[in-house]
Amino acid sequence: MGRTRSLRRLTAAALAVLATAAAGLVATATPAAAATVPGIDVSRYQGTINWTSVRNSGIQFAFIKATEGTSYRDPNFNTNYVNAYYAGVIRGAYHFARPNISSGAVQANFLASNGGAWSADSRTLPAALDLEANPYSGGYCYGLSTTGMRNWVQDFLNTYRSRTGRYAVIYTTTSFWNQCTGSWSGPWNNHPLWVARWSSSVGALPAGAPFWSFWQYTDSGSVPGISGGVDRNYWNGDRSRLIALANNT
């Protein structure tokens, strides 16, 4: 996830100091006993993707980067989003948050207008808000207080729901969420949690979250149809429940 895979790797050592043991991001093998639906998330850094090969390998869903901040549109989004759909992959868009450059409403509208809209077609998930450690200057929590971060997130979520009728998915780590929102539990009654922990177990969840809906368990997976490493994920349920989320039923 995030702006670039290289930026994330450059900052990994620094972020590890801040991460709690419960949410340590450690690349390990695929979880052995997970009775869950497999998926991926991608951006332009995966290059050209053969989505038929991806689907034939067993991947059932994908989150695809659409936007970042207030002006960046992933150049591969349109191709990936359409080709994933026609390959039978349940797909959703995601937006990389930049809370220190505009309001949440501005960025939610930017996402909704550039790929993050929703339709009940059994293959379109509500979009995801990618909220993680700042890879740019401005501090780990984007220079916001915990109250400021809560207000920004709520502004984004409210605006996205008003535009699409759906509750956005929230991608985050337990350490970032607890530190930067002050262990805020407000969104979890309605917004699906997509938790990042690169390990063989999901570990502690963000404060107040009763369960995870999606789990990104590695950033170095291998999938036919994609050259190089790719983030791999699980859905916490069977395919029928994933389709129910897609259709808001």
C-alpha positions as a Markdown table, in Angstrom:
| # | Residue | x | y | z |
|---|---|---|---|---|
| 1 | Met | 0.0 | 0.0 | 0.0 |
| 2 | Gly | 1.0 | 3.6 | 0.2 |
| 3 | Arg | 2.6 | 5.9 | -2.4 |
| 4 | Thr | 5.5 | 3.7 | -3.3 |
| 5 | Arg | 6.9 | 0.3 | -2.2 |
| 6 | Ser | 10.4 | 1.8 | -2.1 |
| 7 | Leu | 9.4 | 4.6 | 0.3 |
| 8 | Arg | 7.8 | 2.0 | 2.6 |
| 9 | Arg | 11.0 | -0.1 | 2.6 |
| 10 | Leu | 13.2 | 2.9 | 3.3 |
| 11 | Thr | 11.1 | 3.9 | 6.3 |
| 12 | Ala | 10.6 | 0.3 | 7.6 |
| 13 | Ala | 13.4 | 0.5 | 10.2 |
| 14 | Ala | 12.2 | 3.8 | 11.6 |
| 15 | Leu | 8.6 | 2.6 | 11.8 |
| 16 | Ala | 9.5 | -0.6 | 13.5 |
| 17 | Val | 10.7 | 1.4 | 16.5 |
| 18 | Leu | 7.3 | 2.9 | 16.8 |
| 19 | Ala | 5.3 | -0.2 | 16.2 |
| 20 | Thr | 4.0 | -2.2 | 19.2 |
| 21 | Ala | 4.8 | -5.8 | 19.6 |
| 22 | Ala | 1.1 | -6.6 | 18.9 |
| 23 | Ala | 1.2 | -5.0 | 15.5 |
| 24 | Gly | 4.8 | -5.6 | 14.4 |
| 25 | Leu | 5.0 | -5.7 | 10.6 |
| 26 | Val | 7.2 | -8.8 | 10.1 |
| 27 | Ala | 7.2 | -10.6 | 6.7 |
| 28 | Thr | 6.6 | -14.3 | 7.2 |
| 29 | Ala | 5.1 | -17.3 | 5.5 |
| 30 | Thr | 1.5 | -17.5 | 4.5 |
| 31 | Pro | -0.8 | -18.2 | 7.4 |
| 32 | Ala | -1.2 | -22.0 | 7.6 |
| 33 | Ala | -4.7 | -22.5 | 8.9 |
| 34 | Ala | -6.7 | -19.5 | 7.7 |
| 35 | Ala | -10.1 | -20.6 | 6.4 |
| 36 | Thr | -10.5 | -17.3 | 4.5 |
| 37 | Val | -10.8 | -16.0 | 0.9 |
| 38 | Pro | -7.5 | -14.9 | -0.7 |
| 39 | Gly | -7.0 | -11.5 | -2.3 |
| 40 | Ile | -4.4 | -8.9 | -3.2 |
| 41 | Asp | -3.9 | -5.2 | -3.4 |
| 42 | Val | -2.1 | -3.5 | -6.2 |
| 43 | Ser | -1.0 | -0.2 | -7.7 |
| 44 | Arg | 1.1 | 0.9 | -10.7 |
| 45 | Tyr | 4.1 | -0.6 | -9.1 |
| 46 | Gln | 2.9 | -4.1 | -10.1 |
| 47 | Gly | 3.1 | -3.1 | -13.7 |
| 48 | Thr | 1.0 | -4.9 | -16.3 |
| 49 | Ile | -1.2 | -7.5 | -14.7 |
| 50 | Asn | -2.7 | -10.6 | -16.3 |
| 51 | Trp | -6.0 | -10.6 | -14.4 |
| 52 | Thr | -7.2 | -13.9 | -15.9 |
| 53 | Ser | -4.1 | -15.6 | -14.6 |
| 54 | Val | -4.6 | -13.9 | -11.2 |
| 55 | Arg | -8.2 | -15.2 | -11.0 |
| 56 | Asn | -7.2 | -18.7 | -12.2 |
| 57 | Ser | -4.6 | -18.9 | -9.4 |
| 58 | Gly | -7.4 | -18.6 | -6.8 |
| 59 | Ile | -7.3 | -14.9 | -6.0 |
| 60 | Gln | -10.9 | -13.8 | -5.5 |
| 61 | Phe | -10.7 | -10.1 | -4.6 |
| 62 | Ala | -8.4 | -7.1 | -5.1 |
| 63 | Phe | -8.1 | -3.6 | -3.8 |
| 64 | Ile | -6.7 | -1.3 | -6.5 |
| 65 | Lys | -5.1 | 2.0 | -5.9 |
| 66 | Ala | -7.1 | 4.8 | -7.5 |
| 67 | Thr | -6.1 | 8.1 | -5.8 |
| 68 | Glu | -3.8 | 9.8 | -3.4 |
| 69 | Gly | -4.2 | 13.1 | -1.7 |
| 70 | Thr | -6.0 | 15.7 | -3.8 |
| 71 | Ser | -4.6 | 15.3 | -7.2 |
| 72 | Tyr | -2.8 | 12.0 | -7.9 |
| 73 | Arg | -4.5 | 9.3 | -10.0 |
| 74 | Asp | -2.9 | 6.0 | -10.3 |
| 75 | Pro | -2.2 | 5.6 | -14.1 |
| 76 | Asn | -2.9 | 1.9 | -14.1 |
| 77 | Phe | -6.2 | 2.1 | -12.1 |
| 78 | Asn | -8.6 | 2.2 | -15.0 |
| 79 | Thr | -7.0 | -0.7 | -16.8 |
| 80 | Asn | -6.7 | -2.8 | -13.6 |
| 81 | Tyr | -10.2 | -2.0 | -12.4 |
| 82 | Val | -11.9 | -3.0 | -15.6 |
| 83 | Asn | -9.8 | -6.1 | -16.3 |
| 84 | Ala | -10.2 | -7.4 | -12.8 |
| 85 | Tyr | -13.9 | -7.1 | -13.2 |
| 86 | Tyr | -14.0 | -9.0 | -16.4 |
| 87 | Ala | -11.7 | -11.7 | -15.0 |
| 88 | Gly | -14.2 | -12.3 | -12.2 |
| 89 | Val | -12.2 | -10.7 | -9.5 |
| 90 | Ile | -14.3 | -8.8 | -6.9 |
| 91 | Arg | -12.6 | -5.4 | -6.8 |
| 92 | Gly | -12.5 | -2.2 | -4.8 |
| 93 | Ala | -10.7 | 1.1 | -5.1 |
| 94 | Tyr | -8.4 | 2.6 | -2.5 |
| 95 | His | -7.2 | 6.1 | -1.6 |
| 96 | Phe | -3.9 | 6.8 | 0.1 |
| 97 | Ala | -4.7 | 9.5 | 2.7 |
| 98 | Arg | -2.7 | 12.7 | 3.0 |
| 99 | Pro | -4.4 | 14.3 | 6.1 |
| 100 | Asn | -2.0 | 17.2 | 6.2 |
| 101 | Ile | -2.7 | 18.7 | 2.8 |
| 102 | Ser | -6.5 | 19.0 | 2.7 |
| 103 | Ser | -9.7 | 18.2 | 4.6 |
| 104 | Gly | -11.0 | 14.6 | 4.6 |
| 105 | Ala | -14.1 | 15.8 | 2.6 |
| 106 | Val | -11.9 | 17.0 | -0.2 |
| 107 | Gln | -10.1 | 13.7 | -0.5 |
| 108 | Ala | -13.2 | 11.6 | -0.2 |
| 109 | Asn | -14.8 | 13.6 | -3.0 |
| 110 | Phe | -11.6 | 13.2 | -5.1 |
| 111 | Leu | -11.8 | 9.4 | -4.6 |
| 112 | Ala | -15.5 | 9.1 | -5.3 |
| 113 | Ser | -15.1 | 11.1 | -8.5 |
| 114 | Asn | -12.0 | 9.1 | -9.7 |
| 115 | Gly | -12.9 | 5.4 | -9.4 |
| 116 | Gly | -14.2 | 5.1 | -5.9 |
| 117 | Ala | -17.9 | 5.1 | -6.8 |
| 118 | Trp | -20.0 | 2.0 | -6.1 |
| 119 | Ser | -22.6 | -0.1 | -7.8 |
| 120 | Ala | -24.4 | -3.3 | -6.8 |
| 121 | Asp | -23.0 | -5.6 | -9.4 |
| 122 | Ser | -21.6 | -8.4 | -7.1 |
| 123 | Arg | -18.0 | -7.4 | -8.0 |
| 124 | Thr | -17.6 | -3.9 | -6.6 |
| 125 | Leu | -16.5 | -3.4 | -3.0 |
| 126 | Pro | -16.9 | -0.1 | -1.0 |
| 127 | Ala | -13.7 | 1.8 | -1.4 |
| 128 | Ala | -10.9 | 1.8 | 1.2 |
| 129 | Leu | -9.3 | 4.6 | 3.0 |
| 130 | Asp | -5.5 | 3.8 | 3.3 |
| 131 | Leu | -4.4 | 5.4 | 6.5 |
| 132 | Glu | -0.8 | 4.7 | 7.5 |
| 133 | Ala | 2.4 | 6.3 | 8.6 |
| 134 | Asn | 3.4 | 9.4 | 6.7 |
| 135 | Pro | 6.1 | 8.5 | 4.1 |
| 136 | Tyr | 6.7 | 12.2 | 3.5 |
| 137 | Ser | 7.8 | 15.1 | 5.7 |
| 138 | Gly | 5.5 | 16.3 | 8.4 |
| 139 | Gly | 5.7 | 13.6 | 11.1 |
| 140 | Tyr | 4.5 | 10.1 | 11.7 |
| 141 | Cys | 0.9 | 11.3 | 12.3 |
| 142 | Tyr | 1.0 | 14.0 | 9.6 |
| 143 | Gly | 1.4 | 16.7 | 12.2 |
| 144 | Leu | -2.2 | 16.2 | 13.5 |
| 145 | Ser | -3.2 | 15.8 | 17.1 |
| 146 | Thr | -5.3 | 12.8 | 18.0 |
| 147 | Thr | -8.4 | 14.9 | 17.9 |
| 148 | Gly | -7.4 | 16.4 | 14.6 |
| 149 | Met | -6.9 | 13.0 | 13.1 |
| 150 | Arg | -10.2 | 11.7 | 14.4 |
| 151 | Asn | -11.9 | 14.7 | 12.9 |
| 152 | Trp | -10.2 | 14.3 | 9.5 |
| 153 | Val | -11.1 | 10.6 | 9.3 |
| 154 | Gln | -14.7 | 11.3 | 10.3 |
| 155 | Asp | -14.9 | 14.0 | 7.6 |
| 156 | Phe | -13.6 | 11.6 | 5.0 |
| 157 | Leu | -16.0 | 8.8 | 6.1 |
| 158 | Asn | -19.0 | 11.0 | 6.2 |
| 159 | Thr | -18.4 | 12.5 | 2.8 |
| 160 | Tyr | -17.7 | 9.1 | 1.2 |
| 161 | Arg | -20.9 | 7.7 | 2.6 |
| 162 | Ser | -22.9 | 10.8 | 1.4 |
| 163 | Arg | -21.4 | 10.3 | -2.1 |
| 164 | Thr | -21.8 | 6.6 | -2.5 |
| 165 | Gly | -24.2 | 5.3 | 0.2 |
| 166 | Arg | -21.5 | 3.0 | 1.5 |
| 167 | Tyr | -19.4 | 2.8 | 4.6 |
| 168 | Ala | -15.7 | 2.9 | 3.5 |
| 169 | Val | -13.3 | 0.2 | 4.4 |
| 170 | Ile | -10.4 | 1.4 | 6.7 |
| 171 | Tyr | -6.9 | 0.1 | 6.1 |
| 172 | Thr | -4.5 | 0.7 | 8.9 |
| 173 | Thr | -2.1 | -0.8 | 11.4 |
| 174 | Thr | -2.9 | -1.2 | 15.0 |
| 175 | Ser | 0.2 | 0.8 | 16.1 |
| 176 | Phe | -0.6 | 3.8 | 13.7 |
| 177 | Trp | -4.3 | 3.8 | 14.6 |
| 178 | Asn | -3.8 | 3.7 | 18.3 |
| 179 | Gln | -1.1 | 6.3 | 18.4 |
| 180 | Cys | -2.5 | 8.7 | 15.8 |
| 181 | Thr | -6.2 | 8.6 | 16.7 |
| 182 | Gly | -5.7 | 8.1 | 20.5 |
| 183 | Ser | -7.1 | 4.6 | 20.3 |
| 184 | Trp | -10.4 | 5.8 | 18.8 |
| 185 | Ser | -13.1 | 3.1 | 18.5 |
| 186 | Gly | -15.7 | 5.2 | 16.8 |
| 187 | Pro | -15.7 | 3.9 | 13.2 |
| 188 | Trp | -15.8 | 0.1 | 13.9 |
| 189 | Asn | -19.5 | -0.2 | 14.4 |
| 190 | Asn | -20.0 | 0.4 | 10.6 |
| 191 | His | -16.7 | 0.5 | 8.8 |
| 192 | Pro | -15.0 | -2.8 | 7.8 |
| 193 | Leu | -11.4 | -3.0 | 9.2 |
| 194 | Trp | -8.6 | -3.9 | 6.9 |
| 195 | Val | -5.7 | -4.5 | 9.2 |
| 196 | Ala | -2.0 | -4.7 | 8.1 |
| 197 | Arg | 0.2 | -7.1 | 10.0 |
| 198 | Trp | 2.9 | -9.0 | 8.0 |
| 199 | Ser | 2.9 | -12.1 | 10.1 |
| 200 | Ser | 1.4 | -15.6 | 10.5 |
| 201 | Ser | -1.2 | -14.3 | 13.0 |
| 202 | Val | -3.3 | -11.1 | 12.9 |
| 203 | Gly | -2.4 | -10.1 | 16.4 |
| 204 | Ala | -4.0 | -7.3 | 18.4 |
| 205 | Leu | -6.5 | -5.2 | 16.5 |
| 206 | Pro | -7.0 | -1.4 | 16.7 |
| 207 | Ala | -8.7 | -0.2 | 19.8 |
| 208 | Gly | -12.4 | -1.1 | 19.9 |
| 209 | Ala | -12.4 | -3.2 | 16.7 |
| 210 | Pro | -14.4 | -6.4 | 17.4 |
| 211 | Phe | -13.0 | -8.3 | 14.5 |
| 212 | Trp | -11.1 | -7.8 | 11.2 |
| 213 | Ser | -12.8 | -8.0 | 7.8 |
| 214 | Phe | -9.6 | -7.9 | 5.7 |
| 215 | Trp | -6.1 | -8.8 | 6.7 |
| 216 | Gln | -2.9 | -7.8 | 4.7 |
| 217 | Tyr | -0.5 | -10.5 | 5.9 |
| 218 | Thr | 2.5 | -9.9 | 3.6 |
| 219 | Asp | 3.9 | -7.4 | 1.2 |
| 220 | Ser | 6.0 | -10.0 | -0.7 |
| 221 | Gly | 3.5 | -12.5 | -2.0 |
| 222 | Ser | 3.8 | -14.3 | -5.3 |
| 223 | Val | 0.8 | -14.6 | -7.6 |
| 224 | Pro | 0.7 | -15.9 | -11.2 |
| 225 | Gly | 0.0 | -13.0 | -13.6 |
| 226 | Ile | 2.0 | -10.5 | -11.6 |
| 227 | Ser | 5.7 | -9.9 | -11.9 |
| 228 | Gly | 7.5 | -9.5 | -8.6 |
| 229 | Gly | 6.1 | -9.2 | -5.1 |
| 230 | Val | 2.6 | -8.2 | -4.3 |
| 231 | Asp | 0.6 | -7.5 | -1.1 |
| 232 | Arg | -1.6 | -10.5 | -0.2 |
| 233 | Asn | -4.7 | -10.4 | 1.9 |
| 234 | Tyr | -7.5 | -12.5 | 3.4 |
| 235 | Trp | -11.2 | -11.8 | 3.7 |
| 236 | Asn | -12.6 | -13.0 | 7.1 |
| 237 | Gly | -15.4 | -15.2 | 5.8 |
| 238 | Asp | -16.5 | -17.1 | 2.7 |
| 239 | Arg | -17.1 | -15.8 | -0.8 |
| 240 | Ser | -20.9 | -15.5 | -0.3 |
| 241 | Arg | -20.3 | -13.0 | 2.6 |
| 242 | Leu | -17.7 | -11.1 | 0.5 |
| 243 | Ile | -20.4 | -10.8 | -2.3 |
| 244 | Ala | -22.8 | -9.6 | 0.3 |
| 245 | Leu | -20.4 | -6.8 | 1.3 |
| 246 | Ala | -20.0 | -5.9 | -2.3 |
| 247 | Asn | -23.8 | -5.7 | -2.8 |
| 248 | Asn | -24.6 | -4.1 | 0.6 |
| 249 | Thr | -26.9 | -6.9 | 1.5 |
